[in-house]
Amino acid sequence: MTAGSTAEGSYPARRAAWYAVAILTICYTFSFVDRLILAFLVTPMKHDLHLSDTQIGLLQGLAFTAFYSVLGIPLGLAADRVSRRNLIAAGVLVWSLMTSCGSLARTFWTLVVTRLGVGVGEATLSPAAFSMIADCFPRERLSSALSVYSIGVQAGAGLALILGGVVVQLVSHMAPVALPWVGLVAPWRLTFVFVGAPGVILVMLLATVREPGRRRLAQRAHAQAPAGLANALGQLRARWRSAVGIAVLMGCQAMSNYAFGSWSPAFFERLYHWPKSLIGLTLGALTIGCGCTGLVIGGRLSDRWLRSGMPEAPLRVGFVSLLGAACTLLPALLVHPAALSVALLVPALFFLALPIGCLYASIQMIFTNEVRGTVSAIILLVTNLGGVSLGSLLPGLLDDRLFHDERMLGPAMAISVGAACLIGMAAALLTYGSYRRDFEGIRAGA
């Protein structure tokens, strides 16, 4: 079927559906490598560009999320109208090119521009991918499918840590490198080129994915409702309690993840003086192993609860996640020695990853197809501007303005994570009832 098909035929063959998920997951993985590589370049960036922890936090958060979040809305509208596969391919080229251009940045503001460009490219991915995957699977399997897609979060973060640690350690003793038309550059800058290069391969892989037919278009109550911002805003108003609850819960989960992920390499370097290669391998292995396990179990748990008659299952997984993170990640950031901290990170990273896929699925379950991309983009705007920006910024800001001590990064991270967990758990509890009503309402209109 074409991208604009409104047929309600069968879902794609299982092999084709999971192949599409696999390719989109690879794209998501590399998007997170490009997004999070800065976490391992904190020390050389501070030294060469004379940056503060607050500026580092802005680079990892707001400089990326500003365009990523705002442009997500028009790109979400585009995902509801044009070929989602081709839209993603264009975004991959943009974010890969802008990542590589980070090697040329000489000031804080030029580096900000490259991070804004990375955000522009990556804004194409998630709204279009959510919509594609929702057209490949029935609702009772959607949490599992989106949890597999969300493995890209953990795999990308883990690869960024491993590659960042190994590459930065290897180039740390190299002399400046001479590049054509550029001149001498510090070796750590080549990291940007390495992580941006796979973009061309990703575009070729996307060309092998078939666009699924669009399902659940204009059903009953929405029989004449066109795709567009007005329709999306109308459906959001009708389900505003659920939408706000999901956005706050996702924002708090993202804030916890980014407060840890953006600063964990600096945490182990400053407090325990670990070499970068050891930090990268340790945190990368934990992120991939524990995070991917959490994602898969979270998706299956949500699907099982959903089949047992619990419509708010994705939100319950979110509550369990934040409760578990509060009980394990907070002490991991405050205890000594390093071995105990690492041991606590095993369950902590499992809990942090648990709800990512099913929270994405929770949006798709209560909105019709013609607005899924747009609604996803609007909710992600709130999530990213609030959760990602604050999670990346707040630890550095607290370190600079409250503690005035680089070795107090652990308590600064713990405060950020603790606040996010408390707010997110409250949002989940307050949203169960409205989400149940909206879930049943959309099913009744199917």
N, C-alpha and C positions, 0 to 999 in steps of 0.2 A: 504493500500500500504506500501511497505517497504521504508526505508530511501533512497535507491538508485533508486527508481522508477522514470522513465522518462515519465510516462504516463501523458497525458493532460486531464484526466477525470475531473469530476465535483469537486468542492471544498468540503471539509468535511461538514457534516451536521452542521447546525448553532449551535445546542446544543453542539456537540463535539468540534467545533471550539472555542466557548466561554468558554467551560470547560478548554481547553488547556490554553487559555489566563488567566483564573482565577488562575490556579495552577502556571503558570509562574509568574504572578503578586505577588502571595504569596512569591515565591522564591526571587523575586526582592525586595520585602518589607524587608525580613529578611537580605538580603545582605546589604541593606542600614542601618539597625539597627547595624549590625556588623561593618560597615564601619564608621559610624558617632558617635558611642558611646563615642569616645575620646573627643568629644566636651564638654561632661559633666564631664569629669575627669581632666580638665585642672588644676584646683587648687590643688587637691591632688597629681597629677603627678608632678607638679612643685615643690611642697613641698618635696615629698619623693625622687624624682630622681634628684632634683636640676637642673631643666631645665629652659631655657629662652623661651620667647614667640616665638622667631625664631625657636627653636628646636621643640616646640609644633606645629608650622605651618608645619615644615618638616614632622613630624609624621602623621599629618592629610592629607598631600598632597603627596609629592614626595615619601615618604617611602611606601605609598600604590600604587601610580600610576606607579612607575618605572617598576615593573614586570607586573602589571595589564595591562599596555599599550603595552609593548614590546611583552609579551607572547600572547597578544590578536591576533597577526598575525598568528603564527602557530596554535593557537586554532581556529581561524577563518577558516584557511585552513581545519582543522579537521572537523569543522562544515559543510563544503561543501562536505565532503566525508563519514563521519560515522554517526551513530545514534546521532542526536542532543540531544535527551532526555537523553540518557545515559551519554553523555559528560557533560551535566549540572549536573546530579546527582553526578558524580565524583567530580565536582567542589564544590558542596555544602558541601560534606564531608570534603574537604580540607580546605575551608575557615572557617567552623565551628570549626574544630579542632585547627586551628591556632589562631582564636579569643580566644578560651579558654586558649591557651598557653600564651596569653598576661598576665594572672594572675601571671605567674612565672617570668616575666621580672624584673631584678634588676637594669639595667642600660639603658641609652638611646639607646645604640646599640643593646642590646638584644630585646628591644621593637621594634626597627626598623626591626629586623629579623621577628618577628611575624607579623608585618604589611605587609611586603613583601609577607609572606605566605598567608595572607588574599587576597592580590591582585592577587596572582597566581590562587587561587580558583575562585574568582569572575570573572576573565578574561574569564572563560568558558561560562558565562551566556548570556550576551547581544548579541554577534554575532549569537549564536545558536538560541536564542529566537527570534530575528528579522527574521531570515530565516524561522523558523517554522511558525510564525504568518503570514508572507507574503505568505506562502503556504496554509493558511487557509481562506484568505479573498481576494476578488477582490480589485483592486486599489482604486475604489471609496469609499470603506469602510475601507481602511487600516489605514488612519490617526486616525479614531475613535478607531480601535482595538489597535493600538500601544499607543494611549493616555490612554486607560484603563490599558494596561500593565505598562505604565509609572506612574500610580498611586502608584506603588511600591516605586518610588522615594519619593513622599510626605508622604505616609503612613509610610515608613521606617524611614524617617527623623523625623516624628512626634512621632512615637513609641520610637525611640532612645532618643528623648528629654524627653518624659513622663517617660519612664522606668528609664532613667539615672537620672532624677531629683528625682524620688521617691526612687529608690534604694540607690543612694548616700546619700540622706537625712537620710534614715533609718539606714544606716551603719556608718554614720559619728560619732556616739557616741559609737560604739561598740569597744570592746577591740580587739587586734589582734587575728586572728583565726588560730588554729593549724591544718594543713593539713598533712595527711600521706605522708611520704617520702620528704616532702617539708619543714615542720617546720612552724614557725609563719609568717603569711602574713597580711598585712594591709587589713581591711575590704573592702575598695573600690575596691581592686583587684578582689573580687568575682563577680563584675559586668561583667567581661569578661566571666566567667564561665556561668553565667545566660543567656547571650545573645548568646553564642555559642551552648548551649544545644539543641535548637530546630532543629538542622541540620538533625538528624536522622528521625524526623517526615517528614521533607521536602522531603527526599529521598523516603520515602514510598508513599507520595502523587504523586511524579513524576512517580512512577511505574504504576499509573493508567491512565497516559496520553498516547494516541496513537500517534506515529510518523506520521505526514502527508506526503503524496506523494509530491515529488519535482516537481514544475511546472516551466514553461518558461525555460526549458533546451534547449540549443543549437538551437535557432530559426534563421532561414534565414541567416543573415549576420554572425551569430556566429554558423553556423550549425555544424561545426566540432570542435568548441572550447572546450577544456577540462577544468574541474575545476582545478585550480592551481594558483600559485602566478604570473606566466608569463601572464596568461589570465587576471587576476585581474589588474595587472599593465598596461596591454594594454588598458583595458577599462577605467582605471583611466586617462591615457594619453589622450584618446579620449574625455574625459569629464572633463578635469582638472580644467577648470574655475568653473564649478559647484561644483566639489569636494572641491576645495580650499575654495570657498565661504561658503559652508555648514560647513566645518571644523572650519573656523574662527567664523562663527555665533554660532555654537554649543559650541565652546571653550569659547566665551565671555559670553554666557548664563550660562555655567557651572562655570565660574569664578565669576560671580555675585552671583550665588547660594551658592558656597562654601565660598566666602568671608563673606557672612552673616551666613550661617549655621554652619560653623566651629567655629565662634567666638561669635555668639549671646548669648549663655549662659554666657560667660565671660563678655560680654558687660553689661548685666543687673545685674550681680553680682558686678562688679566693680563700675559702675556708680550709681546704684540705691540700691545696697545692698539687693536685693531680696533673700529670701531663695531658695535653689535649687529646692525644690518641687514646689514652685510657678512658678519659671522660666520654669521648665519642662512642667507643665500643661498648662501654658499660650502659650508658643511657640509651644508646641506639638499640642494643639487644633487648633491654627491658621494655622500651617503647613498642618495638615490633612484637615481641613475644607476649607480653602481658596485655598490651593494647589490642592487638588483633584477637586474642582470646576473649577479651571482654566484649569487643564488638559483636563477635559471632554469638556468644552466649546471650548478650543483651537482646539481639534480634530474635533469637529463638524463644527466649523467655517472653518477650512481648507477643509474639505470634501464638504461643501456647496459652497465655492469659486471654488473648483476644478470642481464640477458639472456645475457651471455657465460658465466654459470656461476659468479659470484662473490657468494655470498649475503651476505657481510659488506660489500658495496659501500657502504652508508651510513656505516659506521664508517671506511672508508678515505677517503671524502670528508672526514669530520671530521678525520682525521689531517692530510691535505693542507691543510685550512683553517688549523689551528693552526700548522703549520710555516710556511706563507706569512705568517700574521699576525706571528709572531715575527720573521721576516726583514724585514718592512716597517713594521709599526706601532711597534715599539720605537725604531728610528732616527727615525721621524717625530716622536716625542715628545721627542727629545733634540737634534735638529740645529737649526741656524740657517742662513739666515734663514727667514721664514715661507713664502716661495715653495717652498723645498725641502721643508719639512714638508708642505705641501699636495700637492706632487707625489708624495710617498711615500704619502699617504693614498689615492691612487687605487687602487693594488693592495691596500693594507691593508684598505680597506672591502670590496673584492671578496672577499678571502679570508675576512673575518669573516662574511660572509653566505652563503658557499658551502654549508655543511652544514645550515642551519637546517631546511629542509623535509624533507630526506631523513632527518635524525635523528628528526624527528617520525614519519616513515613507518616507521622501524626498529622502533618500539614496536608499531605496528599489525600488522606482518608476523609477529610471533611470539606474539601473543595472540589468543584467540578473541573473537568479537563481544560476547558477553554481559559481558565484563569490560574492554573496551577503554577506556571512559570512566573507570572506576575506576582501572585500572592507569596510564593517562596522568596522572591527577590525583596519584597517589602518586609517580610519577617526577618530575612537575613540582614537587611539594612539595620534594623533595630539591634539584632544580635551582634553584628560586627562593630557598629559604632559604639555600642555599650560594652559588650563583653570582651571582644578582641582588643579594642583600643585601651580599655581600662586595665585589662589583664596584663598587657605588655607595658603600659605606662606606670601603673601604681607602684609596683615594687621599686623601680628606679626612683620615682618621685619621693617615696617614703625614705629611701636610703639617702637621697640628697638633702631633703628638707627636714626630716624628723630625726634620723639617727646620725647623720653626718659621719658615717663610718662604713666603708665598703664591706667590712666583715660582718655587718649586721644585715646582710642581704637576706639571710634565712628568715628572721622575724618579719622583715618587710614582705616577703613572699607569703608567709603564713597569715599575716593580717589580710592580705588581698584574697587568698583562697578561703579563709574562714568567713569573711563577709559574703562572698559569692555563694558559699554553700548554704548559709542561713537564709538568704533571700530566695534562692532557688527552691529550697524545700518548702518554704511558705507558699511560693507561687504554684508549685505542683498541687499541694493540698487544696488550695482555693479554686483550682481549675477543674478538678475531677468532675463535678456535677455538670457544669456547662459543656464540657467536652463530650460527656455521655449523651447529652441531649442533641448536640450537633452531629455526632456520629450516627445516631439513630435517625435523625432528620434527613441526612443526605442519603442514607440507605433506603429510607421509605420513598424518596423521590427518584431512586434508580430505576 
